[in-house]
Amino acid sequence: MDEVDEWFFDSIQRYNKLQMFTLNENVNHIDFSSNPNNICVSNVNIMTKKCQILEYALPSKFLDIDDSQCSSHHNLKIVCGTYVDQLILELKVIVSSSQVVTSEKNQSCINVYSLPRDDTDKITKSESIPYETEEPHISCHSQSENLCLSHSTNHPISLVDLNTKDVIQKINVDWHSTVDSHVRTTFLNNNTVCACIEHSGLVHLYDLRCPSEVLSSSSKDKSKPRGVWTMSLLENSTTLNLLSSKAQVQMLDVRNLSKPTFHTQLHIKNKLSGHHLPQIETCPHDPRQFSVSGFNENVHIYSRDEEALCDEVFTHDAHPYQEQCDDDTRVLCHRWMPAPYERMLMSSADNFSFTCVQFNSKLSSSVLL
């Protein structure tokens, strides 16, 4: 039995669901559409070399939690789409208004696209909202139609009303930094925003009703390795996840940023290069678990036990084994399915592969015993 056959044989026990797709493009972003059974993605088509936004209907076989429906629909189905002018750097779906917001390469604006509300298959561009510099970062909240735009330590954070397209608030951040670094934001709730400086992992918390005051800040940690930092926050959670390009993890309680509640160094193969950032996410069905990707060909899922200890409960390693796909690959992004879907996620890699999986609960529970 060769390596590929052995992997597929083992996968029968390791995965409850494993659906593998070879696409005509690398999926760079995944977000849930206004239809909860659909996703919106961005990609670059290898045939046309054009950038696209696509809405896919997820396979009903994947969504059937207990396999009670005996569904035969195994495929990703394109619902609608559009070509865009430039490479999409960030993509967010505003579910309440069925809009897609993007930041695109070399553009000093964010672009707003409307998902079709009828039977058409065309996503239409509706607005471009100017920003003061190129390629802003975007964050949003499911209960608001305000967007937070940021770029770097030399520029303010802007709050934009998506209905009026106006900047309704600006936060002039004093980072006390001599290095011009990218700044990323995430909403804690409708009124509170976390901002993180990429080159140091320093975090500030702001109340948008009193933007001139910093609610709290994380302490500077001289022991942090060199590299760049990214962050994530599961909506309605109080745990902020930080991940460096050197595979160091820190978790902060947003009610007290002064000291990490968890920190560890992950020992995984690291193929990151250039401007790429890794990704860290909290598992929606079990907040003790978190996932990381972008370092190599896998999505690594961990369960944290103590302040500095964690176990890898599962390694989603299907991407190198897809037919007609290069086995020398790196995961581009991943996304957990929300409740009530347990242990289910989607992921894409730079070899044109896309997967929808559910890993076996017995594997994760056995590690935790």
Stockholm file with secondary structure:
# STOCKHOLM 1.0

chainA/1-369         MDEVDEWFFDSIQRYNKLQMFTLNENVNHIDFSSNPNNICVSNVNIMTKKCQILEYALPSKFLDIDDSQCSSHHNLKIVCGTYVDQLILELKVIVSSSQVVTSEKNQSCINVYSLPRDDTDKITKSESIPYETEEPHISCHSQSENLCLSHSTNHPISLVDLNTKDVIQKINVDWHSTVDSHVRTTFLNNNTVCACIEHSGLVHLYDLRCPSEVLSSSSKDKSKPRGVWTMSLLENSTTLNLLSSKAQVQMLDVRNLSKPTFHTQLHIKNKLSGHHLPQIETCPHDPRQFSVSGFNENVHIYSRDEEALCDEVFTHDAHPYQEQCDDDTRVLCHRWMPAPYERMLMSSADNFSFTCVQFNSKLSSSVLL
#=GR chainA/1-369 SS CCHHHHHHHHHHHHEEEEEEEECSEEEEEEEECSSTTEEEEEEEETTTCCEEEEEEECCHHHHCTTSCSCCCCCSCEEEEEEEESSCEEEEEEEGGGTEEEEEETTCSEEEEEECCSSSCCBCEEEEEEECSSSSCEEEECTTCCEEEEECBTTSCEEEEETTTTEEEEEECCCCCCSSCCBEEEEEEETTEEEEEETTTCCEEEEETTSTTSEEEECCCCTTSCSSCEEEEECTTCCEEEEEETTCEEEEEETTBTTSCSEEEECCCCCCCCTTCCCEEEECTTCTTEEEEESSSSSEEEEEECSSSCEEEEEEECCGGGSTTSCSSCCEEEEEECCTTCCSEEEEEETTSEEEEEEECHHHHHHHHC
#=GC SS_cons         CCHHHHHHHHHHHHEEEEEEEECSEEEEEEEECSSTTEEEEEEEETTTCCEEEEEEECCHHHHCTTSCSCCCCCSCEEEEEEEESSCEEEEEEEGGGTEEEEEETTCSEEEEEECCSSSCCBCEEEEEEECSSSSCEEEECTTCCEEEEECBTTSCEEEEETTTTEEEEEECCCCCCSSCCBEEEEEEETTEEEEEETTTCCEEEEETTSTTSEEEECCCCTTSCSSCEEEEECTTCCEEEEEETTCEEEEEETTBTTSCSEEEECCCCCCCCTTCCCEEEECTTCTTEEEEESSSSSEEEEEECSSSCEEEEEEECCGGGSTTSCSSCCEEEEEECCTTCCSEEEEEETTSEEEEEEECHHHHHHHHC
//
